[in-house]
C-alpha cells in the first residue's frame, strides 16, 4: 500500500502471512488452497409510512480458508485475522478432506468385511 491509497485498498492480511497460510493448507496433500478475507460494514434504515422504524449497522470481518483434495473440499472460517488464527483455520480446512477420504475408505473396508463374514456364515 502506498500513502496515497485509500483505507479501503489496504490489505487485510499481509502477503507473507497469506503465503505461510497457503503453505500450511497444502502441506498435508491439498491440491488447491485459497484464503478469502473481508471487512464489510453496512447500515440499514427501515421506514414505515415515511417514519423511521429501525436503524441498525454492522460489520462483518473474517477470513475463510478452502482446501481441495480430489473431489473433496474442506473449509474453515475465522474472525481472527492474526497469523495464528489463519493457520488454525488452514489446519482445520486441510483436515476435512482427509477425514472424508478416511471415512470413505473405512466404509468400503467395512462393506467388504460384512460381505466376507456374511459369505462365511452362508448369509445372503
N, C-alpha and C positions, 0 to 999 in steps of 0.2 A: 504494500500500500504506500502511496505517496502522500505528501502533506496536502495535496490538492484533491484527493479523492474524498467523496462524501462518506460519512459514517456508514451508510448502507452498503458501501462497497468493501468494507473491511471483512476480512476472512474471519469466520467464527472459530476456526481451528487452524493452527499453524500447519503449513505444508509438511514439515518434518514429522510432526505428530501423526498426521494422516498417513504418511508413508510407513511409520512404525506400526500403526494400527492395521494397515492392509497387509503388511508382512506377517503379523500375528494371525490375522484371519486366514491367510493362505498357508500357514506353517503346517497345518495338520492335513494337507491334501486338497484344500479348496482349489477349484479351477478358476473361479472368478470371485472377486470381492469388491464391495463398494461401500463408501461412507456417505451418508446424506445428512446434512445438518441444516437446521432452520431456526430462525429467530423472527417470529411473526407477531405483530401487535395489531389489535383491532378494537374498534368501538362500535357499539350499536345503540341507536336511539329508537325506541318503539313509540309510535304515535297512535292515538285512538281519537278520531274526530278532531284532529289537529292539536290535541293535548298530549303532552309528554306523559307516557305511562311508565316507561322504564329506560334507564340509561345504564349501560354496562360496558366494561372494557376488559381486555385480557391480553395475555402474552403466552405464546407457545414457543418454547425454546427446548431444543434437544437434538439428538442425533440418532440415526439408525445405522446398523451395520448389517449388510447382507452377504452371505457366503453361499456359493453354489458348488455342489459336488454332484456331477452326473445330472440326474433328474430331480434332485432334492435341493431345496433352498432352506437355509437357516437364517433367521432374522432376530435381532435384538435391538431394543431401543433404550436410550438412557437420557435423562435430563442432566447428567453430569458430563459436561464437555471437557473435563480435565483429561489428561493423557491416561490417568489411572482408570477413570470411568469408561473411556472409549476402549481401552484394552480389555476391560472386563466384558464389555458388550461384544467385542470381537471374539473373545473366547467362548461366550455363550452361543453366538451365531455359528461359529465353526463346529461346535459340538452337535448341534441339531442334525445336520446331515449324517453324521457318524452314528448317532443314536437310531435314526430311521433305517440306515443301512444295516445296522446290527439287528434291529427288530425284524427286518425282512429276512435276514439270514437265519435268525432264530426260528421264525415262523416256518421257513422252508425245512429246516432241520427237524422241527417238531412234527410237521406234517409227514415227513419221510419216516420218522421214528414210529408214529402212530400207525401208518400203513404197514410197516415192517412187523410191529408187535401184533397187529390185528391178523396179519397173514400167518404168523407163528401160532396163533391160537385158533386159526380157522374161522375168524370173524370176517364177515364181508360187509 
